[in-house]
Amino acid sequence: MKPVKVGICGLGTVGGGTFNVLTRNAKDIARRAGREIIIEQVATRHPNPNVDTGTVAVTDDVKNVYTNPEIDVVVELIGGYTIAKDVVLGAIENGKHVVTANKALIAVHGDEIFAAAEAKGVSVMYEAAVAGGIPVIKAVREGLAANRINWLAGIINGTGNFILTEMRDKGRDFADVLAEAQALGYAEADPTFDVEGIDAAHKLTILSSIAYGIPLQFERCYTEGISKVTPEDVEYADELGYRIKHLGVSRRTERGIDLRVHPTMIPVGRPIATVDGVLNAVMVNGDAVGDTLYVGAGAGAEPTASAVVADIVDIARGYDAPAHASVNHLAFDKIEDVQVLPIEEIETAYYLRLQVEDKAGVLASVATILSERGINIEALIQKEPKSEETKAQIILLTHKVMEKQMNDAITAIEALSSTVGSVTRIRVEHLN
Ligand code: HSE
């Protein structure tokens, strides 16, 4: 059978990994695809010391790849929204299938890209865009196609999980761990995307769209980063039987869809709570299947390449099929515009930590504020001041309440003369 010829744009961490995996496993990949997959050309401005491109043609201009008549599949591994978008739209315009690992591009410009691809009868595959090497797009889009998905929740940024794990287990400094994640090729070009939850929000946007058949709505995703998580909160979470994870949560409710990324306390008995290091994990609950959990490396050269190459194999397998995109790009034929709830409207449980003057009646006034707003306390710890200069601390876990009620309670607690500074709030999810 005629081989499928691939052009790779970008030879950085993931591009290099993809080149090496395609080359190293060429025989097995051809057996799986039913035809040879040949790297015809590579576009890069910087040689990758981990890659020997051998006799493969190398250019420094991506246009040479996406207009190359020999190439059947363009693999976009540049990242960002500018050149990457030109490559993807240029490839589609030239009738080529596209494989990309670019979550930002899909989350923000996916609707335009998929419409262009459908008009041309080509596919845009993006397994590597979410959760690195875990085939979670395939699982949700195809494996769970029978289900009405109720909710999903995931640790979907490897860098953030690596930082939180190292801080908790080794007491390491935030900046130091972030520098290591960058050196290991886990972090985004701009690491604030990892730390502030933007990268996870891109991925959650994509997952939610294919889970519920809703448009890509990155701009409506609530995003809060991990830079304010303190070692104290990590320690108290442990004491209460929880772990703090940077979680993307999306839930179908009667009032709309939750779409949010924030530090989250999870009971330690839930398997996802102990997924550590650069690993990612996604839980998906469907009405027929119940809970499912997908775990694996969320970043890094070859784990991400594993997902990129799987997409190339899928394209090669179905290359001569009449309607190439047998799976809708966003899983559903008809997309429904369901409302995404503003963060004030979500319902969740909370962990609160506040510093107070160590005097009689303080605890009672905090409890009164909560009970007046119908907020139930589930657990409470009071810590005596460690020295004369420090304050007492109250740590509370509440039952579920609407966020706007909790905002109101926090404002009232902060206004008490006995409260010092602001109240720390971490959302708690039991994932059931
Ligand atoms: N910066 C991303 C992460 C890379 O750390 O998860 C994989 O998408």
Residues whose N, C-alpha, C, O or C-beta is under 5 A from the ligand:
A	BS01	HSE	A129 I156 N157 G158 T159 Y186 A187 E188 D194 G298 A299
